[in-house]
């Protein structure tokens, strides 16, 4: 029976399997797995205890109708879950999608209205310089186009038969491009707010000429970031009601996690940028190094700094395109500069999970020890990569984790991996094979790693 179309196709685990990638399934010997997809290459997708992921098919044995019948006779009610007809269960996906599409249509009209009756007229009025207008608008039009394309696909998919519906797959296919665009928008948004404050009177005149209110412009510019929550709410609801053996279930589950993480990453980026702007205002760093000399601000945060083997001290770190500076935060919450270095020529190494060393001839070495939570080290390294003429040496090993049943664990994993988190919609590249030999080979591979 094709997964998702009727009675669930089930399998019994012959061996224990501990998933290593963030899209792999974990199970114990004799666990029952509901099959969602059977791909060539030796890897299948299935659902176990509410989690959907990939696993080597050599680790399981399909349960036939004869097996189910014999088991139901020998152990009454033991296989009730195995023989229940999925097609007979209520399926409210069409109602959920219909309701979502109706509200989404209003949202898309609101985005278009902001673009056509506010942003474009502001650009035509010439009250902002070209850089100011680019900062105000950001990539709003790109986001509108991506969301419109996804919405149109959903409208078409709504007409598909339920067993063939692939809503999760659609969102996963669009996830990487949307995440990139939204994170860029979130990073720019605090700068856009500064333009709103700086040119409020001029902007109010243009907005009023369009029979709109100024607050509509403010809310319209923040709408793309507030809307991401709707995506993962929809995917979460569909995952909850989709049959356990449906081929789209894995992508619904992954898509829900991806868009929840995207929302949190965007929120983190926005707060970081706000902190950077607040620092520039409060610290009076212009008196230390001019804006043209230091370059754009890339990162602000706190670290334990050890310089030239002296005792480590807590410092506020400010990284710019051309400079890195260390400040002591005083009791009256001002910033007292202690050290400043041009970044050009530094060789930077990630020594431990939280330790980053800077070394350069004639300057000496200093080490930053940063907090390990929330992906702080990775965010600093991403920012450092934008600095001028810095060589960054990091371990090449990528740590991959199996799917978490805890939503907070999943979110923390994404924050640690940052913007480069892979979005998996298809089976990962695993060794081919469809025999018990694969089990032996994989056990040897795991043993060799220990």
Beta strands, then each sheet from edge to edge (+ up, - down):
strand 1: 10-13
strand 2: 32-38
strand 3: 43-48
strand 4: 51-56
strand 5: 60-62
strand 6: 297-307
strand 7: 313-320
strand 8: 323-329
strand 9: 335-342
strand 10: 347-350
strand 11: 355-360
strand 12: 364-369
strand 13: 391-393
sheet 1: 4+ 3- 2+ 1- 5+
sheet 2: 9+ 8- 7+ 6- 12+ 11- 10+ 13+
end
